[in-house]
Structures are given as C-alpha cells and as structure tokens.
Amino acid sequence: MLGCKRLLLMAAVISLWPAAPIIAAETWRMDQGQNWKAVSGKDEDKSAVADKYLLAVAEIKRLVNMGETKAVGKALSTLKKDFPEVTGPDLDAFIKAELLFSKGKFVKAIRSYNKFLDEYPKSEFYEAVLDREFAIGTAFLAGRKKTVLGLFRIRGYAEGEKIMERIVDRAGGAPIAEKAALAVAKSYEKRKRFNDAYAKWSEISSQWPTGQIGKDALLAMARCKHAAYRGPKYDGSSLVSAKSYYENFKLRYPKEAEEMQIDAKLKQINEQIAYKQFGIGQYYQQTGSKQAANFYYQMVTDNWPETVAGKLVKRIKVND
C-alpha cells in the first residue's frame, strides 16, 4: 500500500527538520495550536493513505522536538499498528534511539544510533540516523555538558569531536561528511585551539582540495598558523607557514585575496618576522656575540628594510 520502509525514512527525515514539514498536495493545514488538520476528504486512495501517514509523522516530529517522551512512544506504537508494512528490527532500533534522544539522554542515544549503524548498514534509515548524530555532535561541540562517573558535569567537546569523526569515517565523500569535518575544525578555532584547528583544516584540504571547501581550507590553514604565533619570545615557524599559505591563496584566488585584504595580512606577518629576527639579534648583542648579532641585523636589513624592525636596525651599530 505505502511502499515498504521508505515511508519511515520519510518520517526520519521529517523528524530532523527544524521547521514544520511541507506536506504535498496541500491536503493538510496547521491550526492555531500547531496541530495538523485535514481540510479535504477527497481521493480515498493511496495518496490519501500516504497523506495520513505523513500527518502521523509530522505529529511524531513535533513531540520529539518538544521532548514529550511518553507521547512519542505512544505515537510510534500507533504508527506501527496503523502501518504494519513499515515495521522491522531496524525500525525498533531506530525508535529506541529516538526515545533516548527525546529524553535528552544524548550519550545513551549516540550509543544506540551507533549500534543501529553497525547492525543495519543497508537500512533505509541509515542517512537519517547520521543526520541525527550530526545534530547531537553539534550540540556537544557547542558546549553541551555530559555527566562523567555519574557525578561530574563537563563540556562534551571531546564527545562531539568523536561523533563527528565517526560520521566522516562512515559517510566517506557524502555531504554530511564534509559538514562533520568542518564542524570540528570550526569548533577548534572557536576555542582557540589553533594547532588542532590547523591539523583538521589540513585533513580537510587533503580530502576535499577543490571547490569552495578547498578554498576555505587553504585560507583557514593560513589563518590558524598565523593565530598560533605567540609572540617574538616564542618559535616563529608558524609565521613562515602562515605566509606561505597566504601567498598560495593569493596566487590561486587573486580576486578573493584582494577582497580579503591578504596583502595587509602578509605585511603584518613580515613585520612580525622582522621583529622576531631583530629580537634575536638584540639577544646576541646583549650576550656579547657580536658576529651573530650582526648576522640577524643584516638579515632584517636585506629582507625587511621597510618594516619597523628594519628602521630600528639602521640606528644600531655593532662593532666586530
């Protein structure tokens, strides 16, 4: 009558949409109480049955989003009773995970979703479950807390990272894999974990080197390497890397580079590198290593004469 489990796949997808579903053929309308009501009794055929099914699914979606766990369980049981052709072990596993999700038990829900994906890799609900896992991973990356040892509440960043990494492994080159990888990289950046962010953007660049995602990854690698620089008293290799990535971006995407003022960023990096080398020269001068000091001062003069450090070097004279 309704086409096997494809109907519940529609239910799973609809349950993940943030807004109310759009039901085909305009057979249903939402009333002021946010409930769907039939406005036409015509066409008592397969189409009408499908509309009835979608109405039930829309109600389940609403209950899941509201966290009405008992009502969700009852509605799902009714759905199975009214449409027995959609029942099966994968449906039962999906329902179990959805009920945990509706209770806000995200860690247990993820375990159930993972078990589902392991046991039913060919299920028509597979992609819908990946979408649900992505939603939970996003919540943890945004700072949602989890309970540890039954006592402590900590931010679930690590849990979110694991969830997204598993999605990437499972989904391969699918769009959701890109979204999951990007979510991790952006989360690292937001938390100022720039070295981790760079590593993740580098992975993304290797896996998706072209298109918008490849362009974004190249720029992000430059941005993260630049942000990772801690100052003239620390290692300056990240500045050299940042400069290389920005120059590569400018070469490959000249229009975007102009819009994003990449030249200004390169100028800033040159100032920072020059000042770093100038500081090394000062150190050697203060410790009596005049030859080494002159070497670094000359490097600044030769490579960055127009920088602040380059102008400072001109005022210094170190005798051999």
ABEGO torsion letter per residue (X at the ends): XAGEAAAAAAAAAAAABABBBBBBGGABBBBAAGBBBBABABGBBAAAAAAAAAAAAAAAAAAAAAGBAAAAAAAAAAAAAABAAABEAAAAAAAAAAAAAAAGBAAAAAAAAAAAAAABAABAAAAAAAAAAAAAAAAAAAGBBBBBGGABBBBAAAAAAAAAAAAAAAAEABAAAAAAAAAAAAAAAAAGBAAAAAAAAAAAAAABABEAAAAAAAAAAAAAAAAABAEAABBAAAAAAAAAAAAAAAAABAAAAAAAGAAAAAAAAAAAAAAAAAAAAAAAAAAGBAAAAAAAAAAAAAABAABAAAAAAAABBBBX
